Amino acid sequence: LHGKEGFPYSDSNKNSGIVWSDKHLFQYLVAPTKYIVGTKMVFAGLKKEAERADLIAYIMTLQD
């Protein structure tokens, strides 16, 4: 997974050291502000595993 070039990611996201994968994203989507403290991601999260899995599956179809 990779980000969108030119998107103003927060310093917390840019400096997290995370090499993003579906596994990281699965955990991140539960509560982004707890997974990366200081993120600008304004999103409460997806608590249901099936919803997170469906979203990640969709995102994977958008990859280059």
Residue pairs with C-beta under 8 A, 6 or more apart in sequence:
1 20
1 21
1 22
1 25
1 59
1 60
1 63
2 20
2 63
3 9
3 20
9 40
10 36
10 38
10 39
10 40
10 41
11 38
12 36
12 37
12 38
12 39
12 40
13 36
13 39
13 40
13 41
16 36
18 24
18 36
22 56
22 60
25 52
25 56
25 59
26 52
26 53
26 56
27 35
28 35
28 36
29 45
29 46
29 52
29 55
29 56
30 45
30 46
30 47
30 52
31 44
31 45
32 39
32 41
32 43
32 45
33 39
33 41
46 52
46 55
